[in-house]
Amino acid sequence: MGRTLWPPLLLAVVLIAGWQLVAQFAIRDAQVLPTPWQVVSAGWQVRGDLWHNAVPTLTETATGFGVSFVLSWLIATAMDFSDAARRAVYPLLVASQTIPVVAIAPLFVVIFGFQLLPKVLLVALATFFPLTAALAEGFATADGDAMRLLRSMGASRWQSFAKVRVPGALPFFFTGLRVSITYAIGGAVFAEYAGAENGLGIYMQQMQQNFRIDLVFATILVIALLSVLLFASTYLLERLVTPWRRFEAPRAAGRDRP
């Protein structure tokens, strides 16, 4: 764990130090580029406002991601059970990702208003494709021998699916989950930026209009921290859901030894 954490921490320290030097000795204008300390200090002073606006953003993210989660399992399962469904649905999934969220966010706000619904839809749109594609790939690479064994023992297709294909697809699912989770808060912020009553996106826009660049950076820092926390939580969830995977690597390493 230590070996895994040190490289990104060291790189983060180097980047922050570089930011400090550039802001302090090259730019020398906090209205253009505040120092890291100025950003943290300003953010701490308005921590109540940041938290007040982070709550709706997290609510939108969680709700939209929940919709994305359900849709991805339903669509990937239908694609696995039906070749016709795969041929019909997969091109539409790919096409959905060619639509830029930045472009359709204002349209969703105009159609659905400033409430929760447009943000949820945009988060779902931004996140469900990686989940669906990863699940479909995981189902397709299921252990054929195990499937044939279960069927020879009289298992139904649903039983084989639940006992072989779903566990086999979980590593793929968590890979897709990590990709999707990085888009989730960004999708909510884009939706808020296009039009909202509160949230980190609208707060950042307000601070930009008030020329509080330090608070714009502080809001970006909060968004980044929340995204990192959500990303890291996927590893904990994976360990809880797939406890057998922690023993796979040591066994594989043992087989490779002469």
VOPAGU-2260 file (C-alpha; in pm, 1 decimal, decimal comma):
REM VOPAGU-2260
SITE   aa  ch    i         X         Y         Z
SITE  MET   A    0       0,0       0,0       0,0
SITE  GLY   A    1     280,7     241,2      89,4
SITE  ARG   A    2     456,3     179,0    -240,3
SITE  THR   A    3     131,9     249,5    -422,5
SITE  LEU   A    4      58,8     576,2    -241,1
SITE  TRP   A    5     401,8     736,1    -243,6
SITE  PRO   A    6     437,8     809,0    -619,2
SITE  PRO   A    7     108,3    1002,5    -657,0
SITE  LEU   A    8     164,7    1184,7    -327,2
SITE  LEU   A    9     514,5    1284,9    -432,7
SITE  LEU   A   10     389,7    1403,1    -771,7
SITE  ALA   A   11     110,6    1602,3    -602,4
SITE  VAL   A   12     365,8    1774,4    -375,5
SITE  VAL   A   13     582,6    1862,6    -676,3
SITE  LEU   A   14     285,1    2004,3    -868,1
SITE  ILE   A   15     165,9    2209,3    -569,0
SITE  ALA   A   16     517,5    2342,4    -512,7
SITE  GLY   A   17     539,2    2437,3    -881,2
SITE  TRP   A   18     201,6    2610,2    -859,0
SITE  GLN   A   19     319,2    2802,9    -551,4
SITE  LEU   A   20     638,4    2918,1    -724,1
SITE  VAL   A   21     464,0    3025,8   -1043,0
SITE  ALA   A   22     188,5    3212,5    -857,3
SITE  GLN   A   23     426,6    3379,9    -613,2
SITE  PHE   A   24     719,9    3471,2    -837,0
SITE  ALA   A   25     595,6    3467,0   -1199,1
SITE  ILE   A   26     228,3    3572,9   -1204,0
SITE  ARG   A   27     225,6    3778,0    -881,7
SITE  ASP   A   28    -144,4    3851,4    -914,7
SITE  ALA   A   29    -394,4    3664,7    -699,7
SITE  GLN   A   30    -676,0    3778,0    -930,0
SITE  VAL   A   31    -516,0    3571,9   -1206,5
SITE  LEU   A   32    -355,5    3281,1   -1020,0
SITE  PRO   A   33    -381,9    3260,7    -639,4
SITE  THR   A   34    -133,2    3051,7    -446,9
SITE  PRO   A   35    -236,5    2714,2    -304,7
SITE  TRP   A   36    -241,5    2861,4      44,7
SITE  GLN   A   37    -468,5    3146,4     -65,4
SITE  VAL   A   38    -705,5    2893,9    -223,6
SITE  VAL   A   39    -717,2    2672,3      86,0
SITE  SER   A   40    -752,9    2971,1     317,7
SITE  ALA   A   41   -1037,3    3123,1     114,8
SITE  GLY   A   42   -1211,2    2786,3      91,8
SITE  TRP   A   43   -1186,2    2732,9     465,9
SITE  GLN   A   44   -1339,6    3071,6     534,9
SITE  VAL   A   45   -1648,1    2982,7     326,5
SITE  ARG   A   46   -1653,0    2613,4     415,7
SITE  GLY   A   47   -2018,3    2640,9     516,8
SITE  ASP   A   48   -2114,7    2772,8     173,3
SITE  LEU   A   49   -1906,9    2504,6       2,3
SITE  TRP   A   50   -2071,3    2229,7     205,9
SITE  HIS   A   51   -2417,2    2378,4     148,0
SITE  ASN   A   52   -2356,1    2362,2    -227,2
SITE  ALA   A   53   -2176,9    2026,6    -220,0
SITE  VAL   A   54   -2482,2    1849,1     -75,9
SITE  PRO   A   55   -2710,2    1903,3    -380,2
SITE  THR   A   56   -2423,7    1816,0    -615,6
SITE  LEU   A   57   -2364,5    1488,6    -430,7
SITE  THR   A   58   -2739,3    1420,2    -428,6
SITE  GLU   A   59   -2755,9    1469,2    -806,4
SITE  THR   A   60   -2447,3    1253,3    -852,2
SITE  ALA   A   61   -2575,1     968,2    -634,6
SITE  THR   A   62   -2924,7     970,2    -788,1
SITE  GLY   A   63   -2798,7     990,6   -1145,3
SITE  PHE   A   64   -2541,0     721,4   -1083,8
SITE  GLY   A   65   -2806,9     500,6    -929,1
SITE  VAL   A   66   -3015,6     534,9   -1245,2
SITE  SER   A   67   -2705,6     461,2   -1452,5
SITE  PHE   A   68   -2628,9     153,2   -1241,3
SITE  VAL   A   69   -2976,5       4,1   -1288,0
SITE  LEU   A   70   -2986,4      83,2   -1661,5
SITE  SER   A   71   -2641,0     -62,2   -1723,3
SITE  TRP   A   72   -2728,8    -397,3   -1560,8
SITE  LEU   A   73   -3063,0    -418,9   -1742,2
SITE  ILE   A   74   -2918,5    -329,5   -2082,7
SITE  ALA   A   75   -2605,8    -544,9   -2048,4
SITE  THR   A   76   -2814,6    -842,9   -1935,2
SITE  ALA   A   77   -3054,3    -802,3   -2227,8
SITE  MET   A   78   -2756,2    -779,9   -2465,6
SITE  ASP   A   79   -2608,6   -1096,0   -2316,1
SITE  PHE   A   80   -2932,0   -1294,4   -2349,8
SITE  SER   A   81   -3017,7   -1172,2   -2698,3
SITE  ASP   A   82   -2785,6   -1123,1   -2995,4
SITE  ALA   A   83   -3059,4    -919,3   -3161,4
SITE  ALA   A   84   -3069,6    -684,9   -2861,7
SITE  ARG   A   85   -2690,6    -648,7   -2873,4
SITE  ARG   A   86   -2693,5    -561,2   -3243,0
SITE  ALA   A   87   -2977,5    -313,9   -3193,6
SITE  VAL   A   88   -2865,9    -146,5   -2871,5
SITE  TYR   A   89   -2485,5    -130,2   -2888,0
SITE  PRO   A   90   -2466,6     118,6   -3179,0
SITE  LEU   A   91   -2710,2     344,8   -2995,5
SITE  LEU   A   92   -2495,2     325,5   -2682,5
SITE  VAL   A   93   -2190,7     431,9   -2881,4
SITE  ALA   A   94   -2387,4     710,0   -3051,7
SITE  SER   A   95   -2505,5     841,0   -2714,4
SITE  GLN   A   96   -2143,7     910,2   -2619,2
SITE  THR   A   97   -2087,5    1132,9   -2921,7
SITE  ILE   A   98   -2330,3    1388,3   -2774,2
SITE  PRO   A   99   -2129,3    1643,0   -2570,8
SITE  VAL   A  100   -2270,8    1696,0   -2223,6
SITE  VAL   A  101   -2172,7    2063,6   -2237,2
SITE  ALA   A  102   -2392,4    2111,9   -2544,5
SITE  ILE   A  103   -2704,5    1934,3   -2421,1
SITE  ALA   A  104   -2693,5    2051,5   -2058,1
SITE  PRO   A  105   -2862,5    2387,5   -2135,9
SITE  LEU   A  106   -3122,4    2206,4   -2348,1
SITE  PHE   A  107   -3207,6    1968,7   -2063,2
SITE  VAL   A  108   -3241,3    2261,6   -1824,8
SITE  VAL   A  109   -3476,4    2441,3   -2065,9
SITE  ILE   A  110   -3690,8    2128,9   -2109,6
SITE  PHE   A  111   -3695,3    1996,2   -1751,7
SITE  GLY   A  112   -3634,9    2311,1   -1549,1
SITE  PHE   A  113   -3392,5    2391,6   -1268,2
SITE  GLN   A  114   -3485,7    2104,3   -1036,8
SITE  LEU   A  115   -3322,3    1765,3    -983,5
SITE  LEU   A  116   -3436,9    1581,6   -1297,6
SITE  PRO   A  117   -3209,1    1737,2   -1565,3
SITE  LYS   A  118   -2900,7    1687,9   -1346,6
SITE  VAL   A  119   -2990,5    1323,8   -1283,4
SITE  LEU   A  120   -3042,7    1260,8   -1654,1
SITE  LEU   A  121   -2710,6    1420,9   -1747,0
SITE  VAL   A  122   -2517,8    1224,7   -1484,0
SITE  ALA   A  123   -2681,8     903,3   -1606,4
SITE  LEU   A  124   -2602,1     989,2   -1968,4
SITE  ALA   A  125   -2239,6    1064,5   -1883,1
SITE  THR   A  126   -2182,8     745,4   -1683,1
SITE  PHE   A  127   -2394,0     456,1   -1807,1
SITE  PHE   A  128   -2196,8     372,4   -2123,8
SITE  PRO   A  129   -1870,3     266,0   -1951,5
SITE  LEU   A  130   -2069,9      56,5   -1705,2
SITE  THR   A  131   -2279,2    -108,8   -1976,0
SITE  ALA   A  132   -1984,8    -174,1   -2207,0
SITE  ALA   A  133   -1773,9    -319,6   -1924,2
SITE  LEU   A  134   -2056,0    -546,8   -1807,6
SITE  ALA   A  135   -2131,7    -667,6   -2160,2
SITE  GLU   A  136   -1763,7    -747,6   -2211,7
SITE  GLY   A  137   -1747,9    -928,0   -1877,5
SITE  PHE   A  138   -2053,1   -1139,7   -1957,1
SITE  ALA   A  139   -1907,9   -1229,1   -2297,2
SITE  THR   A  140   -1581,5   -1357,1   -2146,2
SITE  ALA   A  141   -1745,2   -1593,5   -1897,0
SITE  ASP   A  142   -1583,8   -1931,8   -1833,8
SITE  GLY   A  143   -1725,6   -2154,5   -2107,4
SITE  ASP   A  144   -1629,0   -2477,6   -1930,3
SITE  ALA   A  145   -1810,7   -2372,2   -1612,9
SITE  MET   A  146   -2119,1   -2276,5   -1814,5
SITE  ARG   A  147   -2124,0   -2614,8   -1990,9
SITE  LEU   A  148   -2072,6   -2796,5   -1660,9
SITE  LEU   A  149   -2367,9   -2624,0   -1498,5
SITE  ARG   A  150   -2591,1   -2685,8   -1797,8
SITE  SER   A  151   -2492,2   -3053,9   -1799,5
SITE  MET   A  152   -2607,9   -3065,2   -1438,0
SITE  GLY   A  153   -2949,0   -2926,9   -1535,1
SITE  ALA   A  154   -2899,1   -2563,0   -1444,0
SITE  SER   A  155   -3121,0   -2312,2   -1625,2
SITE  ARG   A  156   -2975,5   -2027,4   -1823,9
SITE  TRP   A  157   -3062,9   -1783,5   -1547,3
SITE  GLN   A  158   -2891,6   -2004,4   -1288,4
SITE  SER   A  159   -2580,6   -2030,9   -1504,2
SITE  PHE   A  160   -2589,0   -1657,2   -1560,4
SITE  ALA   A  161   -2611,5   -1582,4   -1187,4
SITE  LYS   A  162   -2345,6   -1833,9   -1079,0
SITE  VAL   A  163   -2088,7   -1793,5   -1357,3
SITE  ARG   A  164   -2142,6   -1491,7   -1577,9
SITE  VAL   A  165   -2220,2   -1237,8   -1306,4
SITE  PRO   A  166   -1920,6   -1323,7   -1080,6
SITE  GLY   A  167   -1696,1   -1339,0   -1388,0
SITE  ALA   A  168   -1814,2    -996,9   -1504,1
SITE  LEU   A  169   -1759,5    -820,5   -1171,0
SITE  PRO   A  170   -1391,1    -733,9   -1233,2
SITE  PHE   A  171   -1492,5    -577,3   -1564,7
SITE  PHE   A  172   -1780,4    -399,5   -1393,4
SITE  PHE   A  173   -1555,3    -237,6   -1134,4
SITE  THR   A  174   -1317,6    -122,8   -1407,6
SITE  GLY   A  175   -1611,2      44,6   -1579,7
SITE  LEU   A  176   -1730,5     177,7   -1245,0
SITE  ARG   A  177   -1400,6     354,7   -1188,1
SITE  VAL   A  178   -1418,7     513,3   -1531,8
SITE  SER   A  179   -1779,4     620,8   -1481,8
SITE  ILE   A  180   -1731,5     760,5   -1132,9
SITE  THR   A  181   -1481,0    1013,8   -1265,7
SITE  TYR   A  182   -1751,1    1149,6   -1497,9
SITE  ALA   A  183   -2033,0    1153,4   -1243,1
SITE  ILE   A  184   -1962,7    1471,4   -1046,6
SITE  GLY   A  185   -1842,0    1644,1   -1363,9
SITE  GLY   A  186   -2176,4    1573,1   -1528,9
SITE  ALA   A  187   -2365,4    1716,6   -1231,1
SITE  VAL   A  188   -2144,9    2027,3   -1225,0
SITE  PHE   A  189   -2193,0    2086,2   -1598,4
SITE  ALA   A  190   -2569,3    2062,0   -1551,8
SITE  GLU   A  191   -2558,9    2308,9   -1262,9
SITE  TYR   A  192   -2333,5    2539,9   -1459,6
SITE  ALA   A  193   -2598,2    2551,4   -1732,1
SITE  GLY   A  194   -2868,7    2642,4   -1483,5
SITE  ALA   A  195   -2944,8    2557,8   -1121,3
SITE  GLU   A  196   -3062,5    2706,6    -794,6
SITE  ASN   A  197   -2767,8    2575,1    -593,4
SITE  GLY   A  198   -2476,2    2335,3    -621,4
SITE  LEU   A  199   -2102,5    2353,9    -675,3
SITE  GLY   A  200   -2144,8    2434,4   -1044,7
SITE  ILE   A  201   -2363,8    2738,7    -987,7
SITE  TYR   A  202   -2150,7    2846,8    -690,1
SITE  MET   A  203   -1838,1    2834,4    -904,4
SITE  GLN   A  204   -2013,7    3040,2   -1171,5
SITE  GLN   A  205   -2119,9    3300,1    -914,4
SITE  MET   A  206   -1766,9    3329,6    -776,5
SITE  GLN   A  207   -1630,2    3369,7   -1128,6
SITE  GLN   A  208   -1874,9    3654,0   -1194,4
SITE  ASN   A  209   -1765,5    3814,6    -865,9
SITE  PHE   A  210   -1397,4    3782,8    -968,1
SITE  ARG   A  211   -1325,7    3559,8    -666,9
SITE  ILE   A  212   -1076,0    3344,6    -851,0
SITE  ASP   A  213    -949,8    3202,0    -522,7
SITE  LEU   A  214   -1297,6    3063,6    -449,6
SITE  VAL   A  215   -1327,7    2931,7    -805,0
SITE  PHE   A  216   -1010,6    2733,0    -741,8
SITE  ALA   A  217   -1139,0    2629,4    -398,1
SITE  THR   A  218   -1458,3    2495,2    -556,8
SITE  ILE   A  219   -1256,2    2307,6    -818,0
SITE  LEU   A  220   -1046,3    2162,0    -535,2
SITE  VAL   A  221   -1361,6    2041,0    -355,6
SITE  ILE   A  222   -1490,9    1882,1    -677,7
SITE  ALA   A  223   -1156,0    1710,2    -731,4
SITE  LEU   A  224   -1143,9    1580,8    -373,3
SITE  LEU   A  225   -1497,4    1444,8    -395,4
SITE  SER   A  226   -1413,9    1270,9    -723,2
SITE  VAL   A  227   -1100,3    1115,8    -573,5
SITE  LEU   A  228   -1295,2     994,6    -269,6
SITE  LEU   A  229   -1561,4     837,0    -490,5
SITE  PHE   A  230   -1292,2     678,1    -706,2
SITE  ALA   A  231   -1111,5     535,6    -401,4
SITE  SER   A  232   -1439,9     402,7    -260,2
SITE  THR   A  233   -1475,8     175,0    -563,7
SITE  TYR   A  234   -1169,6     -22,0    -449,5
SITE  LEU   A  235   -1319,9     -70,5    -104,5
SITE  LEU   A  236   -1649,6    -177,8    -258,0
SITE  GLU   A  237   -1467,9    -420,4    -487,5
SITE  ARG   A  238   -1289,4    -580,2    -193,1
SITE  LEU   A  239   -1621,9    -624,7     -14,6
SITE  VAL   A  240   -1809,6    -763,6    -316,0
SITE  THR   A  241   -1531,4    -981,5    -460,5
SITE  PRO   A  242   -1328,6   -1102,7    -159,2
SITE  TRP   A  243   -1196,4   -1401,6    -356,1
SITE  ARG   A  244    -996,3   -1179,2    -590,9
SITE  ARG   A  245    -737,6   -1089,3    -326,7
SITE  PHE   A  246    -619,8   -1452,7    -334,5
SITE  GLU   A  247    -592,9   -1479,4    -713,6
SITE  ALA   A  248    -270,6   -1282,8    -758,7
SITE  PRO   A  249     -68,7   -1472,1    -491,4
SITE  ARG   A  250    -177,2   -1805,7    -641,3
SITE  ALA   A  251     -83,8   -1688,7    -989,3
SITE  ALA   A  252     253,3   -1567,3    -861,9
SITE  GLY   A  253     308,8   -1902,7    -693,3
SITE  ARG   A  254     243,9   -2089,1   -1018,1
SITE  ASP   A  255     496,2   -1869,2   -1201,4
SITE  ARG   A  256     778,5   -1954,4    -962,9
SITE  PRO   A  257    1014,2   -2232,9   -1081,0
